[in-house]
Amino acid sequence: MSAPVWLSLAAHAVGGVDWQAALRRTGMPYRHPAAQPTRSAAAVGGALAGSLAASTCAAAALVAVAGVPAGALRHVLAPAAAGVAAPFPVLGVPVAAWAETACARRAGAAGTTPRPPALRAALATVAFGAVHAGIHQLVRGLLDAALPVPEPSRPVEPSTGLNVPGPDVEAGESADGFVVYLDGVGRCEARTTPVGRALAAAVSDRLPRWHVVLSVMPSDVTQEPAWRRPVTGPLWRRLHRSDGRWLVARGVWEAVVALDPRYRDRLAEAHTTAVVDHLVAAGYRRGGGTPVVLVGLSGGAQTALRSASEVARALGGAPVDVVTFGAFADGSADLHGVRRVHAVVSWGDPAELLPVLLFPSRWTALGVGAWHRAKREGRVVVRRHDFATHIGPRGYFSATATTPDGRTRLAQAADLVASAARELSRGSRSRVVR
């Protein structure tokens, strides 16, 4: 094979390795609550060497079978090296497939290689994507066997200063329930957003014996602002000082990554741990059956849906409801442990409509997936707040925009959360009586 073919083959081999999984075992690129820095570099190196060898063999076999030289690099460099692009979240596999097809056609047009049929090139790119996904699973298995993620030496102490305690709950007395608010992508620091604080105050007025937990950061598994990371922190600090929209864009990217099947389960596990830890820090007693309502906006709604069932299990089978506003969710979250999901939607919110159009699991015509299964079981109730926007003066939590019945959007949202909480509390008490 020619030098460009070898270079492209090497790019595919390197791209098939889950480098992120390896780096996190060494505490990089940022500190993770469940993965402290380790000195077992030999174990990480051995696992990477094995996965790299497997990826190389698989890529070479596919090149031989397909008869396509994995795209000569001189024709690939313009769009992106397909092999290197494949591991990227969400967009990696489509970009790799497009780059492979494009470079194969260019190579045939230039006369450097026989031009393969379009169907053959497409099948080859699909095969490469499948192999890369398999190699990712292989390297994770090798890393789990060689270097399991250690338990933290001491639990991370969540901050409780942001929470809103129930005004009618005396010191040392148990609350009737807990509301956990998960902010959208605009939250890039420990302090919650103004709309989150306004909603918490309105909910607390309606539920004086419930605690409202605001301390969870749904857009970051480390529960710390991006500028506190040991490696990339200075960069994010500089970007935040120059223009705060950089961190909002990062939050959007985190929400998109959470939709990737290769990463979403691990992110959901980390978010579940964070929610449970913050509930316990706020005074929740495991096994007591105290109801919990997870309230999420935008990307925070996605986090609430993915973690709700596991939160219920981790709290000893506690009754859990979810209230989402403009959820940016693909409909694949398992909702078996949730009593009810109140999904607030609006024709004025394109951010909520986008995943409905993009993901087949949200298509009503197909009716497949966890979301539609939960709807058929009556555990998902769609509530329309037309024509509220995602954010802004007419957003879901606006204190100025009004509804047809004269309430503000903020009051409408708080009333829904309070109604769901009271209904959940009555249902949990009736189960105890029986």
Disulfide bonds with the S-S distance in Angstrom:
none
